[in-house]
């Protein structure tokens, strides 16, 4: 193989995986700390009333298709960002069974994305 | 680095190399932040699934999240915050910007991202609070 010969070039899946990783990294960097603070910390820390998270209110918020789409976009990107980065991190930890790592991490991200889509459509 | 024979040039300690030098620790913590980012995404998927199952299931989820999982939430928040901070700190290297032929200074690119992060965070709270 000669790297300077265009005939030796082949299509790679890397741009797709990497662009999902980068998009996910940026979206999670911008939104996740606020989302965690809002959903997981604000009520137990006494910043917000639990009434804001009542079943009826959340159901009402989620009913909007744009909200559904936005939530799916954020969580989907965040899942794939985490899956890809953990795949690389497993390599850093000395785990060389990349095939198994792919199945575990990409598999989890895929299953979670499907559950999310089903839960939002229902 | 992988050599042509498939072996690694520095393979003496492939499981614990990052413990050898202090400056490798922040790198590993930064990469590990993705585990907590992924964990939180899974918690949200779980919550939305519970929401689709009705009021009893959803309330059980919020109670568990706020009561038993509080220390997990704090850990997740700390790692997510570190992810954001480290992600924006490398933006001048990841996307160097030129303006009128001159490199825009790094602190300007970082500052702009940090400001965007603050605005996005306020927006998340405002949309949730005033939405619906």
Interface residues (C-beta under 8 A of the other chain):
Chain A: X25 X26 X28 X29 X30 X31 X32 X33 X34 X35 X36 X37 X38 X39 X40 X41 X43 X44 X48 X50 X52 X53 X55 X57 X58 X59 X60 X61 X62 X64 X67 X71 X75 X78 X79 X81 X82 X83 X85 X86 X88 X89 X92 X93 X94 X108 X109 X112 X115 X116 X118 X119 X120 X122
Chain B: X14 X15 X16 X17 X18 X28 X31 X32 X34 X35 X37 X38 X40 X41 X42 X43 X44 X45 X47 X48 X49 X51 X52 X54 X55 X58 X59 X62 X65 X66 X67 X69 X70 X73 X74 X76 X77 X80 X81 X83 X84 X87 X88 X116 X117 X120 X121 X122 X124 X125 X128 X129 X131 X132
